[in-house]
Amino acid sequence: MPARPSAAAELPPRGEGPAGDAAVQAALDVAWPRDLPAGDERQLLAAGRELLRADATGIGRSKWPGVFPEAGRGLAPAFGTGRFRVQAAIARRGDGGRAVVHLVWAGADRGGTFTDGRVTDWYFTRTVSRKGASAWTPQPRI
């Protein structure tokens, strides 16, 4: 579980924009120290960012049919692609052998309201192929 951030990792005021993203990343790193091998962390962060983008904007949902079974059914995305960004992200060990990708992001909803500091967590389990190769598999959100 994340620890309380130190005073050195203070969050920027809401609405700071991209200029505050480094401080958000620093606060996450201080609050929840790394505990995964670097290769796993990179793989999980890339997948977590892709999943968040697919979830928020609708782009790329077909790549994740186990997570987005409704992909291709014409559902309108909740957020536009032009005003969406990941402010910070970490990948850490979760419970029960899982991993969690914790993302802080900003975006404008369909009504045009832009909000930063949104939080999304994606959980992954490690799967091993018959040939012994392992990969992280995203879990559907409940």
C-alpha positions as CSV (number, residue, x, y, z in Angstrom):
1,M,0.0,0.0,0.0
2,P,1.2,3.5,-0.7
3,A,2.9,5.4,2.1
4,R,2.2,9.0,2.9
5,P,4.2,11.3,0.6
6,S,6.9,13.5,2.1
7,A,6.8,17.2,2.0
8,A,9.4,17.1,-0.8
9,A,6.8,15.5,-3.1
10,E,4.0,18.0,-2.8
11,L,1.3,18.0,-5.4
12,P,0.8,21.0,-7.7
13,P,-2.4,23.0,-7.5
14,R,-5.3,21.6,-9.6
15,G,-5.3,23.1,-13.1
16,E,-1.6,23.6,-13.2
17,G,-1.5,21.8,-16.6
18,P,1.4,19.9,-18.0
19,A,3.8,22.0,-16.0
20,G,2.6,20.2,-12.8
21,D,2.9,16.6,-14.2
22,A,6.5,16.1,-13.1
23,A,5.5,16.9,-9.5
24,V,2.6,14.5,-9.7
25,Q,5.0,11.8,-10.9
26,A,7.5,12.5,-8.2
27,A,4.7,12.3,-5.5
28,L,3.7,8.9,-6.8
29,D,7.2,7.6,-6.8
30,V,7.8,8.8,-3.3
31,A,4.5,7.5,-2.0
32,W,4.8,4.0,-3.5
33,P,8.4,2.8,-4.1
34,R,9.3,0.6,-7.0
35,D,9.0,-3.1,-6.3
36,L,8.9,-4.7,-9.8
37,P,11.8,-5.6,-12.2
38,A,12.4,-2.8,-14.6
39,G,11.3,-4.8,-17.6
40,D,8.0,-5.7,-16.0
41,E,7.5,-2.2,-15.0
42,R,8.1,-0.8,-18.5
43,Q,5.7,-3.4,-20.0
44,L,3.0,-2.8,-17.5
45,L,3.2,1.0,-17.8
46,A,3.0,0.8,-21.6
47,A,-0.1,-1.5,-21.4
48,G,-1.7,0.6,-18.7
49,R,-1.4,3.8,-20.7
50,E,-2.8,2.0,-23.8
51,L,-5.7,0.7,-21.8
52,L,-6.5,4.0,-20.3
53,R,-6.4,5.7,-23.7
54,A,-8.7,3.0,-25.1
55,D,-11.1,3.3,-22.1
56,A,-11.3,7.1,-22.1
57,T,-11.2,7.8,-25.9
58,G,-12.5,4.5,-27.4
59,I,-9.3,4.3,-29.6
60,G,-7.8,0.8,-29.6
61,R,-10.5,-1.0,-27.6
62,S,-10.5,-3.8,-30.2
63,K,-7.0,-4.8,-29.1
64,W,-8.3,-5.7,-25.7
65,P,-11.5,-7.8,-26.2
66,G,-11.2,-9.4,-22.8
67,V,-11.3,-5.9,-21.2
68,F,-13.7,-4.2,-23.7
69,P,-16.1,-6.8,-24.9
70,E,-18.3,-4.0,-26.3
71,A,-15.6,-2.8,-28.7
72,G,-17.0,-2.1,-32.1
73,R,-20.6,-1.6,-30.9
74,G,-20.6,2.1,-31.6
75,L,-20.3,3.3,-28.0
76,A,-19.4,7.0,-27.8
77,P,-16.1,7.6,-25.9
78,A,-16.4,9.6,-22.7
79,F,-13.3,11.8,-23.5
80,G,-11.9,13.4,-26.6
81,T,-8.5,12.5,-27.9
82,G,-7.4,16.2,-28.3
83,R,-7.5,17.0,-24.6
84,F,-6.4,13.8,-22.9
85,R,-3.0,13.2,-21.3
86,V,-1.5,10.9,-18.7
87,Q,0.0,13.1,-15.9
88,A,1.8,10.3,-14.1
89,A,1.9,6.5,-13.9
90,I,3.5,3.8,-11.7
91,A,3.4,0.0,-11.9
92,R,3.7,-1.9,-8.6
93,R,3.0,-5.3,-7.1
94,G,-0.6,-5.9,-6.2
95,D,-2.2,-8.4,-4.0
96,G,-2.5,-12.1,-4.9
97,G,0.4,-12.1,-7.3
98,R,-1.2,-9.4,-9.5
99,A,0.4,-6.1,-10.5
100,V,-1.4,-2.7,-10.6
101,V,-0.8,0.2,-12.9
102,H,-1.9,3.4,-11.2
103,L,-2.5,6.3,-13.5
104,V,-3.2,10.0,-12.8
105,W,-4.6,11.7,-15.9
106,A,-6.4,14.7,-17.3
107,G,-9.0,15.1,-19.9
108,A,-12.0,17.0,-21.3
109,D,-15.3,15.1,-21.2
110,R,-18.0,15.2,-23.9
111,G,-19.4,18.3,-22.2
112,G,-16.1,20.1,-22.5
113,T,-15.3,20.1,-18.8
114,F,-11.5,19.6,-18.4
115,T,-10.3,18.0,-15.2
116,D,-6.9,16.9,-14.0
117,G,-6.0,14.6,-11.2
118,R,-8.3,11.8,-12.4
119,V,-7.2,8.4,-11.1
120,T,-7.5,5.0,-12.8
121,D,-6.1,1.6,-11.7
122,W,-5.6,-1.3,-14.0
123,Y,-4.8,-4.8,-12.6
124,F,-2.8,-7.4,-14.4
125,T,-2.0,-11.1,-13.9
126,R,1.0,-12.9,-15.2
127,T,0.3,-15.5,-17.7
128,V,2.8,-18.1,-19.0
129,S,2.5,-19.6,-22.5
130,R,3.0,-23.3,-23.3
131,K,6.5,-22.3,-24.6
132,G,7.3,-20.8,-21.2
133,A,7.1,-17.1,-22.3
134,S,5.4,-14.9,-19.7
135,A,3.3,-11.8,-20.2
136,W,1.1,-9.5,-18.2
137,T,-2.7,-9.9,-19.0
138,P,-5.0,-7.0,-18.1
139,Q,-8.0,-7.9,-16.0
140,P,-11.5,-6.5,-16.8
141,R,-12.8,-3.9,-14.5
142,I,-15.7,-4.9,-12.4
